[in-house]
Structures are given as C-alpha cells and as structure tokens.
Amino acid sequence: MKITLIGLGNACGDLTLRAKSALDVSPAIIARNSGTESFKSLSGYDVRVLDDIYKSSRSFDTLNKKLAAEVLRAARTCDVCYCVDGSVSEDEGCKIILSRHRDCEVLDSVSKGAAAYSSARLKACQPVFVSAYSVGNLKSCRAVCVYDVDCGYIAGEVKIKLTDIFGEETECAFIDGGKVKRIKIYEIDRQKNYGEGCAVAVEESDFLHRDRYDFADLEEMVRILRAPGGCPWDRAQTSESIKSNMIEEAYELVDAIERGDADGMEEETGDVLLQAAFHAVMEEEKGEFTGSDALTRVVKKLIFRHSHIFGKDKAQSAGEALKVWEKNKEKEKGQETVGETLLAVPKNFPACMRAQKVGKRAAKCGFDFLSSVSASEKIWEEVQEMVACQMSGDNAGVFEEAGDVLFAAVNTVRLAGADAEEALRAATDKFIKRFLKCEELIAADGKSIRDITGDGLLFDYYWEKAKNALDSDKDR
C-alpha cells in the first residue's frame, strides 16, 4: 500500500493544498504527535495520534523506530497518510519509512530549521539545519539552526556543542513558538521553558572578532597574510624557506609535554598546526594539494592501517597492533624488500633516532645481534678501530669508525629495551645538572671551576660530591 508522508510545517495553516487533497481522500491518517501548533491543521480529520509511543519510548532512537514500525504496519492493509510537524526531511522516523517502503510520496512543508532561520533573521545565506537530538554530529559551520530543543538536558547538549564551534560568549537566538530572545550560548540551558517549538539559531561573528576558530580559519588567515597587501614576510615564504620551523615547533611541543605544561602544549600544538596550514596553503597556491586533501589522506591512512579495527586483522595487544600497522604501512607504500624500508627512513631524522629505526627495520628479517651483550662487544671492537686510526693519523678513518662506535652503541641500547634518543637526551640533561651542582660546590669553597679543571683528583672529588648531593635530593 502507499504511504504519503506529510510535513505539517510549524504553525496552523502551513499545510499545503496538495497535502490537504491527499488527506481528503486518505482511508487512514496517522499523526506523529498532537502537542504542536501545526497539528491544529488536521482539525476536522479523523486522525490516529501516536502520543502513546512517546510515553513508552526510552530514547529518541527507540521512539523513531517504533513510530516507523507502526506506520509500516498500518500500510499493510490500506493507504496511509503519516503527518509530522515541520518537514518530512527533518523527521528520523520518516527516513526509516523511506528506506523500507517502496511506494512513498512526500508532500513537504516549512521545516523547523527554516522557521528558526526566519525568526532569528540570520545574515548567513546557507545555515545548517539540525535536530537537537543529532547535534553531536554537527561539524564546524558558519551558521546553524538547531530545532527540537524540547528539554533542559537536550538544551545542555546543544550548549556544549555550540560552545565548541562558536564559543560560549557568542550571541544566539533562542526561539520559543516564534518568539525570539537574544542570549549568550552559555545561557541556552538556563531558560524557563522548553518544548518541541523551541530552537536555537547562531552564526559566527566577523573573522577578526570570533571566540572560536577552526583549521579552515587558520588556513584562511594564512591566505590573508599571503595575499596582495598582506604581510611581506609571509608572502615571501616557501615550503623550503620555512621547513626548519616545523622541526623547531615540534621540539617545542615535545618540551612542553616533558614539562607537563598543559598550557604550553596548547600553544605549541597550535604552532605546529600553523606550520601545517602554511604548507597546505602554499601547495594549494601551486595547485598541488589542499589542506582538505591532506586531512582526507591521513584519515584514509588511519582506516587502512588499523585493519585490526576496521578490517579482518586481529590484535589483542599494543605489540600486535603495531605489527599490523607496520605490515599495512609496507603494503601501502609498495615496499617489497627490507632494503626499501631502510631507505624510507627519513635522512633528516636526528642521527640517533635514524640509526635506531634502521636497526629495528633490519632486525625484522633476522639481521641483528643475539642480545644487547653481543651488541656491546661490537662497541669495544669499533672503539679499538677508531683509536688505531687516530694513532696512525687517519682522520677520515677516525670519522668512519666513530660512526661505527655510535651505531653499535645505539644497537646495544635498542636491544636492551631503551630508546636511544631519549636515553641520550636524559644523559645530557643529567650531565648538565651534575656540572651545575659541581660548579656550585666549588664556588661555595671560594674557588672557580676554571681554576681546578687541571687537577683531576680535585675535580673528581667535587664531581662525586655533586653526584651524591643530587642523588640525596632525589631520594627525599
């Protein structure tokens, strides 16, 4: 049988002539609920109202499924007109019916979102319309009209989402039955009354006075700075000229992480994103790719490499998950040999980090020392070769053997289970602390560290004293 889905609009009288004609000849008319102003348009018709389903449903999702099931059941015996407030396109139950029933006709009316837009008098030409029950899926946008704000809890959810996009101090319009009240976003869940006729409409402020910005805004800022009449420095930059900035900003972020400085992490994360936006805009100018292309690529990469989440692979531990990741990475990059994976390690990595990563990849095919003990023996062998080159005056040989010493040391540390890069940085930090303490103790005895560096025994005395002092502080 045929199902005619009818949008009643938002007020009595919004019913279209075509919808009225369909109602006049329909053997069965069902209405979603009777608590709306638009329901009055059905006055004079024999209507079955599904208010009881509202009372028996525990969630919005369950409600829509039950409403759709009831309409589909009724359509087994005769043609049905199913009426919903607002627009058919806004109703989740109607969407279910359309996906399950072939013989459907839609006779729509004024949407709740459009009514809110009209009442709020927004400047934006193309706002997003969304139900308050689906506001969690809302993405960044320039303007939005949120309808179905029918209770305090839902109002709170709307407030949280709109705060994330626009900022809590941004002004919005709270619409209740056509009446508009200007409030701040943080006040959305502080209103006296809520109902099916309540909605919230908001649009972003002009670019320089917004409370919140997103990655698209960051890219737009870079475009403004690089446009004719923009900043001379920004206009002069190329990906090559600012490539070191990304490294510096990444190190500053890591430094904030290690300090446990959340505020610093927020700032430095923004600086890293700025570098990413800068490169994306410059490549966009050349017609190579856009920021959206880069984001799309990384999301697709995550889906492909996490085949233990989105595919058929299995991983019960972090180690197993990493193996799946590495397997998919090699497949993605078309790396068929171990040598190709070694060549893929970036040459501009810090030397210690690069050596460690190369060692790990070579180890996957069994090319490795048996243990950290056997690797440590290689250190001594390489040290002897380096000293021999030094004794013979072979400077080129010293350079080569020095690299072998360091590479052997990295492998030893790796097989011992430590991160060589982190270990070396920690050791450098420890040396600096001990040196400063040593200098402090020498100065306390009325001496200068420069005066005693030639006296090995005296310097060793202060060095051990500094070590003990710091170890004592650590134990407290």
Secondary structure by P-SEA (a helix, b strand, c coil): cbbbbbbbccccccccaaaaaaaacccbbbbccccccccccccccccccaaaaaaacccaaaaaaaaaaaaaaaaccbbbbbbbcccccccaaaaaaaaccccccccccccaaaaaaaaacccccbbbbbccccccccccccbbbbcccccaaaaaaaaaaaaacccccbbbbbbcccbbbbbcccccccccccccccbbbbbbccccccccccaaaaaaaaaaaaccccccccccccccccaaaaaaaaaaaaaaaaaccaaaaaaaaaaaaaaaaaaaaaaaaaccccaaaaaaaaaaaaaaaacccccccccccaaaaaaaaaaaaaaaaccccaaaaaaaccccccaaaaaaaaaaaaaccccccccaaaaaaaaaaaaaaaaaaaaacaaaaaaaaaaaaaaaaaaaaaaacccaaaaaaaaaaaaaaaaaaaaaaaaaaccccccccccaaaaaaaaaaaaaaaaaaaac
